[in-house]
Amino acid sequence: MLHKYIKRILRARVYDVAVETPLDAAPGLSRRFGNRILIKREDLQPVFSFKLRGAYNKIAGLSEAARQAGVIAASAGNHAQGVALSAQKLGIRALIVMPCTTPAIKVDAVRNLGGETVLHGDAYDEAYEHALRLADEQNLTFVHPYDDPEVIAGQATVGVEILRQHQGDIHAIFVPVGGGGLIAGIAAYVKFVRPDIKIIGVEPDDADGLRRALKAERRVVLKQVGLFADGVAVKQVGREPFHIAHQYVDEVVTVNTDEICAAIKDIFDDTRSVAEPAGALGVAGAKKYAETTGLQGQTLIAIESGANVNFDRLRHVAERAEVGEQRELLMAVTTPERPGSFLEFCRVLGRRGVTEFNYRYSDDSAAHLFVGVRTGGGDGRELLAQLRERGYQVLDLAGNEAAVEHIRYMVGGHAPKLLHEVVYSFEFPERPGALLKFLEAMSGRWNISLFHYRNHGAAFGRVLMGIQVPKAERKIFRQFLDTVGFAYREETQNPAYRLFAGASERG
């Protein structure tokens, strides 16, 4: 099998439209993990993804008659753009069938590259079946995204470049896996030339089709797949990729959403590029492999396979990256409901950076806090133990997807009784101890009934705080606010507060 593929790979036509991408050093990652980590920058292709290689190689090899008829593909992402650009370069027709749920930015990208688009179905499988029907009806050549020898050979040129660019020792190459075309091509070439190099696939833990297939020694169909890393959200690896992977892939590493987000941040820190979730799998896998094996002093190469990410997803990525790198501890803490208890809790936290506080008064007995604390990657367990020793009920929320995705934004609601509550927004400098200074100045004179804080990475943090202040003391309270020196604005009459968080009975 290898000899057959080596011939295909060596004559693959990709550079009419694709570029040879650099193999960049990742100095920050290398220092942290004690290995030389290099990143293959396929995000720098003209369509920001390796998919262009396989698509062009397939289309360029068609007969003149097939070219004249045109090509068709089913895709909602990178393959669609690769086919469209390849067809544009060769001056032939390209029809792309995309699910109706495809974001407009991706549909527009294909059209801007000269591709015709047809929207059909709500998911890829429906678009795929419709594309096959259209191919038959219109005599178009179907360009499969991964289950085609010529597509695999085109993707293999990534491996050819890696071995040419780095001729020294390589312990392993980490390859994102969806349908399997990329890892099949790289494995076929690298194992022929350098069989000592490990080929390690990386999949999301909720879309691990290759890992399960290798374990079962046959292709399996996943009942459902996670969609966060949408570029690899494939229910079954391709037939041809599996035949190659079964023989030449050494192992598969799986990573979760938080680990993917952390890898996106690591890539940005080292290269100032923003990978899409699927594109960051290689780095996430290399990190996990180095950490779990204790490997030191070796060269690890991770393929950054793409950068087609919607801008609005970056907010989610940034929030999850700290958790994925274990730099943030999320926890639920129960404290007594009395003046000064919030201050006592903050004293236990000390000068640790607080990333989030959510709290709403519920009753006179206990308060439930949703707290995020920056841990620096190491002292999370120590803090949990310290809080429990002080008598706090603490629930570690690491890995609690519902808490991270939803509950943190739902903490609150209306307080059930008369509070004499006033509400203020504050701006605290983003430095350790700023909140503690405020609470110590308040010195337990008034009870905090609502608190919300999130770190936004700016020079200051924004806080919304409700305080129980009887009407007779409100002048004194405002004088107190003027003395502590933090910018503030009263929000007690803010209609959003009154509608969603105000006390049921106004004081």
PENOR-V361487 format. One record per residue. N is the residue number from 0. RES is the residue in three letters. NEAR is the number of other ideal C-beta (glycine too) atoms within 12 Angstrom. Layout:
# PENOR-V361487
N:RES:NEAR, N:RES:NEAR
This chain:
# PENOR-V361487
0:MET:21, 1:LEU:23, 2:HIS:13, 3:LYS:17, 4:TYR:38, 5:ILE:23, 6:LYS:18, 7:ARG:35, 8:ILE:40, 9:LEU:22, 10:ARG:18, 11:ALA:36, 12:ARG:28, 13:VAL:43, 14:TYR:21, 15:ASP:22, 16:VAL:30, 17:ALA:35, 18:VAL:23, 19:GLU:21, 20:THR:36, 21:PRO:22, 22:LEU:33, 23:ASP:31, 24:ALA:24, 25:ALA:38, 26:PRO:18, 27:GLY:22, 28:LEU:38, 29:SER:29, 30:ARG:15, 31:ARG:23, 32:PHE:29, 33:GLY:19, 34:ASN:32, 35:ARG:30, 36:ILE:45, 37:LEU:37, 38:ILE:47, 39:LYS:47, 40:ARG:38, 41:GLU:53, 42:ASP:42, 43:LEU:28, 44:GLN:41, 45:PRO:32, 46:VAL:40, 47:PHE:34, 48:SER:46, 49:PHE:57, 50:LYS:53, 51:LEU:49, 52:ARG:52, 53:GLY:56, 54:ALA:57, 55:TYR:44, 56:ASN:41, 57:LYS:42, 58:ILE:45, 59:ALA:36, 60:GLY:29, 61:LEU:28, 62:SER:12, 63:GLU:12, 64:ALA:12, 65:ALA:24, 66:ARG:24, 67:GLN:16, 68:ALA:25, 69:GLY:33, 70:VAL:45, 71:ILE:43, 72:ALA:50, 73:ALA:41, 74:SER:47, 75:ALA:41, 76:GLY:47, 77:ASN:47, 78:HIS:58, 79:ALA:50, 80:GLN:46, 81:GLY:50, 82:VAL:56, 83:ALA:45, 84:LEU:37, 85:SER:49, 86:ALA:39, 87:GLN:31, 88:LYS:27, 89:LEU:29, 90:GLY:16, 91:ILE:32, 92:ARG:29, 93:ALA:42, 94:LEU:39, 95:ILE:50, 96:VAL:42, 97:MET:42, 98:PRO:32, 99:CYS:20, 100:THR:19, 101:THR:33, 102:PRO:23, 103:ALA:17, 104:ILE:21, 105:LYS:35, 106:VAL:28, 107:ASP:17, 108:ALA:32, 109:VAL:40, 110:ARG:24, 111:ASN:18, 112:LEU:28, 113:GLY:24, 114:GLY:37, 115:GLU:29, 116:THR:34, 117:VAL:32, 118:LEU:27, 119:HIS:28, 120:GLY:22, 121:ASP:15, 122:ALA:25, 123:TYR:35, 124:ASP:22, 125:GLU:23, 126:ALA:34, 127:TYR:33, 128:GLU:19, 129:HIS:29, 130:ALA:41, 131:LEU:23, 132:ARG:21, 133:LEU:28, 134:ALA:27, 135:ASP:15, 136:GLU:15, 137:GLN:20, 138:ASN:18, 139:LEU:34, 140:THR:36, 141:PHE:38, 142:VAL:47, 143:HIS:38, 144:PRO:45, 145:TYR:48, 146:ASP:31, 147:ASP:35, 148:PRO:32, 149:GLU:36, 150:VAL:46, 151:ILE:47, 152:ALA:42, 153:GLY:52, 154:GLN:59, 155:ALA:46, 156:THR:42, 157:VAL:53, 158:GLY:45, 159:VAL:35, 160:GLU:37, 161:ILE:42, 162:LEU:29, 163:ARG:19, 164:GLN:23, 165:HIS:28, 166:GLN:14, 167:GLY:16, 168:ASP:18, 169:ILE:34, 170:HIS:30, 171:ALA:40, 172:ILE:46, 173:PHE:50, 174:VAL:56, 175:PRO:56, 176:VAL:51, 177:GLY:49, 178:GLY:48, 179:GLY:47, 180:GLY:51, 181:LEU:57, 182:ILE:56, 183:ALA:49, 184:GLY:53, 185:ILE:55, 186:ALA:46, 187:ALA:45, 188:TYR:41, 189:VAL:41, 190:LYS:32, 191:PHE:30, 192:VAL:26, 193:ARG:27, 194:PRO:18, 195:ASP:17, 196:ILE:33, 197:LYS:34, 198:ILE:47, 199:ILE:45, 200:GLY:52, 201:VAL:49, 202:GLU:48, 203:PRO:41, 204:ASP:30, 205:ASP:28, 206:ALA:40, 207:ASP:36, 208:GLY:41, 209:LEU:48, 210:ARG:31, 211:ARG:28, 212:ALA:33, 213:LEU:33, 214:LYS:16, 215:ALA:18, 216:GLU:13, 217:ARG:17, 218:ARG:27, 219:VAL:21, 220:VAL:16, 221:LEU:26, 222:LYS:12, 223:GLN:14, 224:VAL:31, 225:GLY:28, 226:LEU:24, 227:PHE:34, 228:ALA:45, 229:ASP:34, 230:GLY:48, 231:VAL:53, 232:ALA:33, 233:VAL:47, 234:LYS:28, 235:GLN:30, 236:VAL:43, 237:GLY:35, 238:ARG:23, 239:GLU:32, 240:PRO:46, 241:PHE:36, 242:HIS:28, 243:ILE:42, 244:ALA:42, 245:HIS:28, 246:GLN:21, 247:TYR:37, 248:VAL:39, 249:ASP:27, 250:GLU:28, 251:VAL:38, 252:VAL:42, 253:THR:34, 254:VAL:45, 255:ASN:32, 256:THR:34, 257:ASP:38, 258:GLU:40, 259:ILE:49, 260:CYS:41, 261:ALA:38, 262:ALA:50, 263:ILE:46, 264:LYS:37, 265:ASP:41, 266:ILE:44, 267:PHE:29, 268:ASP:24, 269:ASP:29, 270:THR:34, 271:ARG:17, 272:SER:29, 273:VAL:30, 274:ALA:47, 275:GLU:42, 276:PRO:52, 277:ALA:51, 278:GLY:48, 279:ALA:53, 280:LEU:53, 281:GLY:56, 282:VAL:55, 283:ALA:51, 284:GLY:49, 285:ALA:49, 286:LYS:42, 287:LYS:36, 288:TYR:35, 289:ALA:32, 290:GLU:25, 291:THR:17, 292:THR:22, 293:GLY:12, 294:LEU:23, 295:GLN:16, 296:GLY:15, 297:GLN:27, 298:THR:32, 299:LEU:45, 300:ILE:47, 301:ALA:54, 302:ILE:51, 303:GLU:54, 304:SER:55, 305:GLY:45, 306:ALA:39, 307:ASN:40, 308:VAL:38, 309:ASN:21, 310:PHE:15, 311:ASP:11, 312:ARG:28, 313:LEU:21, 314:ARG:16, 315:HIS:23, 316:VAL:35, 317:ALA:27, 318:GLU:31, 319:ARG:36, 320:ALA:34, 321:GLU:35, 322:VAL:41, 323:GLY:36, 324:GLU:34, 325:GLN:27, 326:ARG:31, 327:GLU:39, 328:LEU:41, 329:LEU:43, 330:MET:40, 331:ALA:32, 332:VAL:39, 333:THR:24, 334:THR:37, 335:PRO:24, 336:GLU:27, 337:ARG:22, 338:PRO:23, 339:GLY:22, 340:SER:31, 341:PHE:41, 342:LEU:28, 343:GLU:25, 344:PHE:39, 345:CYS:34, 346:ARG:23, 347:VAL:30, 348:LEU:37, 349:GLY:20, 350:ARG:19, 351:ARG:31, 352:GLY:32, 353:VAL:41, 354:THR:33, 355:GLU:37, 356:PHE:41, 357:ASN:34, 358:TYR:38, 359:ARG:34, 360:TYR:40, 361:SER:25, 362:ASP:16, 363:ASP:19, 364:SER:13, 365:ALA:19, 366:ALA:36, 367:HIS:30, 368:LEU:43, 369:PHE:36, 370:VAL:47, 371:GLY:39, 372:VAL:42, 373:ARG:30, 374:THR:29, 375:GLY:19, 376:GLY:18, 377:GLY:14, 378:ASP:22, 379:GLY:30, 380:ARG:18, 381:GLU:18, 382:LEU:33, 383:LEU:28, 384:ALA:16, 385:GLN:24, 386:LEU:33, 387:ARG:19, 388:GLU:12, 389:ARG:20, 390:GLY:16, 391:TYR:28, 392:GLN:20, 393:VAL:32, 394:LEU:23, 395:ASP:28, 396:LEU:32, 397:ALA:28, 398:GLY:21, 399:ASN:19, 400:GLU:21, 401:ALA:13, 402:ALA:25, 403:VAL:31, 404:GLU:20, 405:HIS:13, 406:ILE:20, 407:ARG:32, 408:TYR:17, 409:MET:16, 410:VAL:33, 411:GLY:30, 412:GLY:20, 413:HIS:23, 414:ALA:33, 415:PRO:16, 416:LYS:19, 417:LEU:18, 418:LEU:34, 419:HIS:26, 420:GLU:40, 421:VAL:38, 422:VAL:38, 423:TYR:38, 424:SER:28, 425:PHE:33, 426:GLU:24, 427:PHE:36, 428:PRO:21, 429:GLU:23, 430:ARG:16, 431:PRO:20, 432:GLY:21, 433:ALA:29, 434:LEU:41, 435:LEU:27, 436:LYS:23, 437:PHE:34, 438:LEU:35, 439:GLU:19, 440:ALA:23, 441:MET:31, 442:SER:17, 443:GLY:19, 444:ARG:20, 445:TRP:33, 446:ASN:34, 447:ILE:44, 448:SER:41, 449:LEU:39, 450:PHE:42, 451:HIS:36, 452:TYR:37, 453:ARG:30, 454:ASN:33, 455:HIS:18, 456:GLY:18, 457:ALA:12, 458:ALA:13, 459:PHE:21, 460:GLY:32, 461:ARG:27, 462:VAL:37, 463:LEU:37, 464:MET:44, 465:GLY:38, 466:ILE:38, 467:GLN:33, 468:VAL:32, 469:PRO:19, 470:LYS:17, 471:ALA:10, 472:GLU:18, 473:ARG:22, 474:LYS:14, 475:ILE:17, 476:PHE:29, 477:ARG:20, 478:GLN:13, 479:PHE:24, 480:LEU:27, 481:ASP:14, 482:THR:15, 483:VAL:24, 484:GLY:16, 485:PHE:27, 486:ALA:19, 487:TYR:27, 488:ARG:21, 489:GLU:22, 490:GLU:26, 491:THR:33, 492:GLN:16, 493:ASN:19, 494:PRO:12, 495:ALA:15, 496:TYR:30, 497:ARG:18, 498:LEU:12, 499:PHE:21, 500:ALA:32, 501:GLY:31, 502:ALA:28, 503:SER:17, 504:GLU:13, 505:ARG:18, 506:GLY:21
